[in-house]
Structures are given as structure tokens and as C-alpha cells.
Amino acid sequence: MSTGIWMSLAITGGTMLILACVGLPFLIIARNGQRLMATGIPAQAVVQSMADTGVTVNGQPLVSFVLGVRMPDGQAYQVTHRQSLPRIPMGVVAPGATVPVKVDPQRRDRVRIDWASWRPMPYGV
């Protein structure tokens, strides 16, 4: 084989390796999030603080939340969690807001905000 073909194969292989190393963690996080949404324990959380991480995922900002989680059995605890913030609740979710979450039954420090079930509280309530 000529040097040009080997060079092309090396560049293609290197590019694929880089893409796999960069993309694989995102795929794992997405898969774990889907699993948690399907099997997690429904609970409520109060947003205690939130901060923009400077990262966007699919055009949505990745936000670092500090959540006060209250389990159905009454147990309450605090957790720090990073998750993308969809555009619809972007201007409404703020510290003090209550959001539905799903909690990993084996590791309660793993939570996922359930944006599909979230409904804003009317003003004055």
C-alpha cells in the first residue's frame, strides 16, 4: 500500500477514536438519565440555588442546581445536581421553585428533574 492510503487510514482512525472518547461519556449520561426517569422514585425538590455552568447541550444551558429533596416517606436532604434547563421553564424556574424529581433508589444522591411532569405554580400561591 502507498503512504497516502496509510496516512488516510491513520487520520480516519484517529478521528474516530477522538469522537468516541468525546461522545461516549455523553451517551452514558443520557442512558443513565433515561433509566432514572423510568425507574426512579418520584419526589419533590425545592430549588435552593442554581448557576449556569457555561455549557450548552442541544441548545439548552447546563445548570448546576442545589436541590432540597423531600422523599415520599418524609426524608429530606440536599443534593447538588447538573442538568440541562429546557427553554420553556427557563424564565420561571428560580430559587424557591418546587420541581418534580426522580430519585435513584440505590443512590439517593442521584436525581433527575422531571421536566415533563413540571407545572409552574400560579403566582400568589
N, C-alpha and C positions, 0 to 999 in steps of 0.2 A: 504494500500500500504506500501511497505517496505521503509526504509530510503534511500536505494540505488536508487530507482526509483525517489523519490522526489529530491534527490541530482542531478541526471541526468537531470531532468526537470528544476531545478533551474540553472544549468550550461548552458544548451541549451538556455533557455530563456534569461539569462544574456548575453550570446554571441551574440544572435540575436539582442538584444537591443543595444549593443555596435556597432555592424556592421551597424545597421540602423542609429545611431547617427553620425557615421563617414561617411557613404556613402551617406546619404540623401543630405547634402549640395553640394556634387559634382554632384549629379543628377540634382539638381535645377539649378546650374550654367550652366551645359551642356544644359539643356532645354531652359534656357533664352538665351544662345548664339545661339542656333538653331533658336529660334523665331526672334532674332535680325537680323540674316543673311537673313531670309525670308522676314521680313517686314521693315527693316531699310532703311534709306535714303543713297544712295551711295554718298560718298565724298572721298576726298584725304587728306592724312596726311603726314607730314614730321616728321621723327623720330628725335627728338631733343636730347634724351638720352635714354639709355637702360641699365638695370642692371639685372644680374642673381639673382633670389630670393633664390637659393639653393634647390628648389623643382622641382621634375620632375613628369610629368603626362604622362602616357603611353610611357615612354622613351624619352619624349621631355621636354626640360627645360622650366620652367615657368619664364617668363621675365617681369620685370616691365618697361614699356615704358612711356616716356613723349612724347606726340604727339602734333604737331601743326596742328589742323584740319582746313581745308578750305571747307566750305559748297558750294553747287552749287550756292546759292544766293550771294556768296562772303563773307559771315560772316566767320571770323577766330577766333579761340580760342584755348587754350591749355588744355589738359586733361592728367591725369595720368591713365594708364590702364595696367592691368596684363593679359597676355595671353601666352599660350604655343607657342613656336617657332619651327615649323617643321624643319626637318633635311635639306631639300633642300635649303631654303633661309638662313640657319644658318650662313654660312660664308660670305654672301653677304649683308644682312641687317645690317646696321650700322647707326650711327647718320648722318643725311643728306639724307638718302634714303627716297623716296616717296613710300607710300603704300596705296592701296585702303582700305577704311573702310566703315562700315555700321554704321549709327548713329540712335539711338533711337529717333523717332520724338517727344516723350513726355519729354524725359530727354536727352538732348544733351551731357551730361557728360558720358553717357553710349555709348561706341563704341565697335566695334569688327573689328579686322583686317581681311580682306577678302583674306586669303592666296590663295584660289582657283583662284582669279582674278589677283593676283600679278604677274607682269612680271618685271624682272630686267631691269634697264636702261643700255644701252650699254655704255662702257667707252668712255669718251670724249664728252658726250652729256650734 
